[in-house]
Amino acid sequence: MRAAIVKGGAHGATTKPFNELDLIRWIKKHHSGKSRDIILGIGDDCAAIKPAKGKVTLVTTDTLTEEVHFSRKLTPAKLLGAKSAAVNLSDIAAMGGEPKYALLSPCLPKGLEHGWIKDFLKGFHETLKRHGCILIGGNVSSAKDWISVTVTVMGQIAENRIVKRDGAKPGDLIYITGTPGDSAMGLDLLLSGRKPGDKADKYLVSRHLSPTPRVEWGRLIAEKGLASAMIDVSDGLALDLLRLVEASNVCADMSLESIPLSVPTARTLVSMKEDEGWRRILNGGEDYELLFTVHPKKESLLKKLIGSGKIVASKIGHVTDASKPAIRFSYSSGRVLKMRQYGYVHSL
Ligand SMILES: [Mg+2]
């Protein structure tokens, strides 16, 4: 099937059309990589890879669809490429794994500029490379109107080090990496149509458009056996925490004021109605931070790693026992924040 056929466009004049075969050749030439464990990469019916001794393979996939996950007008191609890799790398991080291989399957509308596709691939490739991951295959298709990109990432880990969602126990402490809420605030800023003005605005927008998969932190947490359960925050802290407590059949008692906020997000929160602001932070999604639970006996080791700058994480609550999994977000005054909904759920 023909992929995008292109002449000229916003990214500069191009003379040759890009069809499926051209694009695959381009990807093979510029964006594939070599490793001892790759027996066959791009160019055959399947890729062939050697399984790593003593490790199991982690596999995850995610799709970004135009007008559902992103707007072409608001998202530079290179950043979209980076993000389509990052969201999958984040899932590997959430299990504590080491990313190894990726498959890329874009559906591209006819008439998409050459430059757009090249920029997208550049962002995608750079992000994979940064985390030691190699593109080994995929599929290219044309689309009617909208871009959609499906990426599959494979990672590896020793079987006894896999960190799942279902291991949280009453008494465990709840930690989160980084500063949640930044991505939601950045998205709101972009959607408002206001041009990002100062450094703070630019920071928030960059946290939305270029999330950082916490691969190194996830691996460290798994290697040291620190977490009893872990998940990455893709659909909002509240919903992903709910997934963790439901899988573990426990409850979570959360302290709102303990949730670490960046200065720009804290400043935005002050300008909003308090409850509304917190709901936005908790439901916003796309933070790609790691949310994990820690047995109290392991906390001193975690604090050591935090103290030495090896990981950035904060305690935001604790796990409790109850007959039915639930979460309570409360202020230090004791007032409980009412949650009308949890995070972002696609309606089908
Ligand atoms: Mg996930």
Residues whose N, C-alpha, C, O or C-beta is under 5 A from the ligand:
A	BS01	MG	D91 D232
